[in-house]
Amino acid sequence: MFKGLLDPKVDFVFKNIFGSDKNPEILISFLNAILKPKDKITVVEIKGNDIEKQFIEDKYSRLDIKATTSNNEIVNIEIQLKNEYNMVKRSLYYLSKMYEEQLTEGEDYSKLCRTICINILNFKYLKTESFHTGYRLKEIETNEELTDIIEMHFIEIPKLKDNTDEKDMLVAWTEFLKNPESEKVRSLELTVEEIRQAKDKLIKMSNDSVQREIYEMRAKILKDKVSALNKAKEEGIQQGLEQGIQQGLEQGIQQGIQKGLEKGLEQGLEQGEKNKAIAIAKNLLDVLDDETISLKTGLLIEEVEKLRKN
């Protein structure tokens, strides 16, 4: 019995559609739409596309897409349903790792390839109005570009406006991700072969009981992960405020009414921030690895490892 289409914004589904080496033309079309290169991408080599094996071995793994292109580029695409915070720092971290891992010790820097990180977000995150933004290294005052060797893109799906030109392929693909059952997408299927292929693949996945079961498991994991983050944040803020105010008052009383309160509250709130980070980290131990927890809380990896051992 058909239960409706799966959500292509869930990373398990997204990677099956865009990260399959059986239909590389889908990813090629998507990348050309985002990057709009002078020389169009004609070939992609997709890395680590055994999605079910990856999911079974580590249910909390990042189901992103890694590929190299015919333009000698290394690309990573990640899709996020909910705001997990620290998105920019997280992306810069993975972008720098992708760049650094290209060389072994002693190799020449000239071998470094252009490295691109693409973040697809199902929430508004940046201050810009456009649904698609791209960033490179530029001079602060003159805006002169230093290099295009590293590049970061954000696609914020909720910012896509209804009256946007559907002839633009990035608009077309974002419409597909936003609502694959819409009239706009049905119309696009008739004129854009890659979108028709993507829709066919989505329908096939939706009718496969095994794929649907994995999808539902993944959707639950993502939901639980966000709930844990939100709970940790709320508990951390509350605990930090309570301890900060208490310690601040105690210190303030000892040092004098006005001056003591000011200094004591400041010191207490600083300790509260530390306690907040620890509380958040404790709540994330079951759903994230130490490296990611360190990034999200600001704690040292050694501190996170100590929390896990305890």
C-alpha positions in Angstrom: 0.0 0.0 0.0 1.4 3.4 -1.0 1.9 5.7 2.0 3.1 8.8 0.2 6.5 10.0 -0.9 9.4 10.0 1.5 10.9 13.4 2.4 14.0 14.0 0.2 15.3 16.4 2.8 16.0 13.5 5.2 19.7 12.8 4.6 19.2 9.0 4.0 16.8 9.8 1.1 18.8 12.7 -0.2 22.0 10.7 -0.4 20.2 7.8 -2.1 19.0 10.2 -4.8 21.9 12.5 -5.3 24.8 10.3 -4.1 24.2 7.2 -6.2 26.7 6.3 -8.9 23.9 4.6 -10.8 22.5 8.0 -11.7 25.5 10.4 -11.6 23.7 12.8 -14.0 21.4 13.9 -11.1 24.4 15.1 -9.0 26.1 16.6 -12.1 22.9 18.7 -12.8 22.6 19.7 -9.1 26.3 20.8 -8.9 26.2 22.7 -12.1 23.0 24.5 -10.8 24.7 25.5 -7.6 28.3 26.3 -8.8 27.4 27.6 -12.3 31.0 26.9 -13.4 32.5 28.4 -16.6 33.3 24.9 -17.8 30.3 22.7 -16.9 30.9 19.6 -14.8 30.5 16.5 -17.0 31.7 13.7 -14.8 31.6 13.1 -11.0 33.2 10.3 -9.0 31.1 9.7 -5.9 32.9 8.5 -2.8 31.5 6.2 -0.1 28.1 5.5 -1.6 27.2 2.3 0.3 24.6 4.1 2.3 22.9 1.2 4.1 26.2 -0.2 5.2 27.3 3.2 6.5 24.0 3.6 8.4 24.0 0.1 9.9 27.6 0.5 11.2 27.1 3.9 12.7 23.5 5.2 13.0 24.8 8.6 14.1 27.1 9.0 11.1 27.0 12.0 8.8 25.2 10.9 5.6 26.8 13.5 3.4 27.8 13.2 -0.2 31.5 13.4 -1.2 32.6 13.6 -4.8 35.3 14.8 -7.2 34.4 16.5 -10.4 35.7 16.7 -13.9 36.9 20.3 -13.0 39.3 18.8 -10.5 37.2 19.8 -7.5 36.5 18.1 -4.2 32.9 18.6 -3.1 31.0 17.8 0.1 27.2 18.2 0.4 25.3 18.0 3.6 21.6 18.5 4.3 20.2 19.6 7.6 16.6 19.3 8.6 16.9 21.3 11.9 19.2 23.9 13.3 21.9 22.1 15.3 23.7 25.4 15.9 27.4 26.3 15.2 26.7 25.6 11.5 29.4 27.9 10.2 32.1 26.7 12.5 31.1 23.1 11.8 31.2 23.6 8.0 34.6 25.4 8.2 36.0 22.6 10.3 34.9 19.9 7.7 36.0 22.1 4.8 39.5 22.6 6.3 39.7 18.8 6.9 38.8 18.1 3.3 41.5 20.6 2.2 44.2 19.3 4.5 43.6 15.6 3.8 44.5 16.0 0.1 48.2 15.9 0.8 50.5 13.5 2.6 53.7 14.8 4.3 56.2 16.1 1.8 53.8 16.5 -1.1 53.7 19.8 -3.1 51.0 22.3 -2.3 50.4 22.7 -6.1 48.5 19.4 -6.0 45.8 20.9 -3.8 42.4 20.9 -5.5 39.6 23.4 -5.2 37.5 22.3 -2.2 33.8 23.1 -1.9 31.4 22.6 1.0 27.6 22.8 0.2 25.1 23.1 3.1 21.4 22.6 2.4 19.3 23.8 5.3 15.6 23.3 5.9 15.7 26.4 8.2 16.6 30.1 7.9 20.1 30.6 9.3 21.9 33.5 7.7 20.9 37.2 7.7 20.8 37.4 3.8 17.5 37.4 2.0 18.6 35.1 -0.9 18.0 31.4 -0.6 21.4 30.7 -2.0 24.7 32.3 -0.8 28.3 31.5 -1.6 31.5 32.5 0.2 35.2 32.7 -0.7 38.3 34.3 0.8 38.3 38.1 0.0 40.2 41.2 1.1 38.3 43.0 3.9 38.3 46.5 2.5 38.5 46.2 -1.3 36.6 42.9 -1.5 39.3 41.7 -3.9 39.2 37.9 -4.1 42.4 36.2 -2.8 41.6 32.7 -4.2 38.7 30.4 -5.1 40.6 27.4 -3.8 38.0 27.0 -1.0 34.3 27.9 -1.3 31.3 27.4 0.9 27.6 27.5 -0.1 24.4 27.7 1.8 21.0 26.8 0.4 18.2 27.8 2.8 15.1 26.1 1.5 12.5 28.2 3.4 13.8 31.4 1.8 12.8 30.2 -1.7 10.0 32.5 -2.8 7.0 31.3 -4.8 7.5 33.7 -7.6 11.2 32.7 -8.2 12.1 31.9 -11.8 11.7 28.1 -12.2 13.9 28.1 -15.4 16.9 28.5 -13.1 18.0 25.0 -12.4 18.9 25.7 -8.7 15.3 27.0 -8.2 14.0 23.8 -9.8 16.1 21.5 -7.6 15.2 23.5 -4.5 11.5 23.2 -5.4 12.0 19.4 -5.7 13.5 19.3 -2.2 10.9 21.6 -0.8 7.9 19.6 -2.1 8.4 16.8 -4.7 4.6 16.4 -5.0 3.9 20.0 -6.0 2.4 21.1 -9.3 5.7 23.0 -10.1 7.7 19.8 -9.7 5.2 17.8 -11.8 5.6 20.4 -14.6 9.4 20.3 -14.3 9.4 16.5 -14.6 8.1 16.9 -18.2 11.0 19.2 -19.2 14.0 18.3 -17.1 15.2 14.8 -17.4 17.3 14.8 -14.3 14.4 15.9 -12.1 12.3 13.2 -13.7 15.0 10.6 -12.8 15.2 12.0 -9.2 11.4 11.8 -8.8 11.3 8.2 -10.2 14.0 7.2 -7.7 12.1 8.9 -4.9 8.9 7.0 -5.9 10.8 3.7 -6.0 12.3 4.3 -2.6 8.9 5.2 -1.2 7.4 1.9 -2.4 10.2 -0.2 -1.0 9.3 -1.5 2.5 13.0 -2.0 3.5 14.0 1.5 2.4 10.9 3.0 4.1 11.8 1.2 7.4 15.4 2.6 7.2 14.0 6.0 6.4 11.7 6.0 9.4 14.6 4.9 11.7 16.8 7.7 10.3 14.0 10.3 10.7 13.5 9.2 14.3 17.3 9.4 15.0 17.5 12.9 13.6 14.4 14.0 15.6 15.9 12.5 18.8 19.2 14.2 18.1 17.6 17.6 17.8 15.5 17.0 20.9 18.7 16.1 22.9 20.4 19.2 21.6 17.4 21.4 22.6 17.1 19.8 26.0 20.8 20.1 26.7 20.7 23.8 25.7 17.7 24.5 27.9 19.2 22.6 30.9 22.6 24.2 30.4 21.2 27.7 30.3 19.0 27.1 33.4 21.9 25.5 35.3 24.3 28.2 34.2 22.0 31.0 35.3 21.2 29.4 38.7 24.8 28.7 39.6 26.1 31.9 38.1 23.6 34.0 40.1 24.2 32.0 43.3 27.9 32.2 43.1 27.8 35.8 42.1 25.6 36.8 45.1 27.9 34.9 47.5 31.0 36.5 46.1 29.2 39.9 46.0 28.2 39.7 49.7 31.8 39.0 50.7 33.3 41.9 48.7 30.7 44.6 49.4 27.2 45.4 48.1 27.8 47.3 44.8 31.3 46.3 43.8 31.1 42.8 45.1 27.8 42.1 43.3 29.3 43.3 40.0 32.4 41.3 40.2 30.8 38.3 41.8 28.1 38.0 39.3 30.6 38.3 36.5 32.7 35.5 37.9 29.7 33.4 38.7 28.2 33.7 35.3 31.6 32.8 33.7 31.5 29.6 35.8 27.9 29.1 34.9 28.9 29.2 31.2 31.4 26.4 31.9 28.8 24.4 33.8 26.3 25.0 31.0 28.8 23.6 28.4 29.4 20.6 30.6 25.6 20.0 31.0 25.1 20.2 27.3 28.0 17.9 26.6 26.6 15.2 29.0 23.3 15.2 27.2 25.0 14.8 23.8 27.3 11.9 24.8 24.7 9.3 23.5 24.1 10.9 20.2 27.3 12.6 19.0 31.0 11.8 18.8 33.6 13.6 21.0 34.9 15.7 18.2 31.4 17.1 17.3 30.5 17.7 21.0 33.7 19.7 21.4 32.8 21.8 18.5 29.3 22.5 19.7 30.2 23.2 23.4 33.6 24.8 23.2 35.0 22.2 25.6 38.4 20.6 24.9 38.2 17.1 23.4 40.1 15.9 26.5 37.3 17.3 28.7 34.7 15.5 26.6 36.6 12.3 26.8 36.8 12.6 30.6 33.1 13.1 30.8 32.5 10.0 28.7 34.8 7.9 30.9 32.9 9.1 34.0 
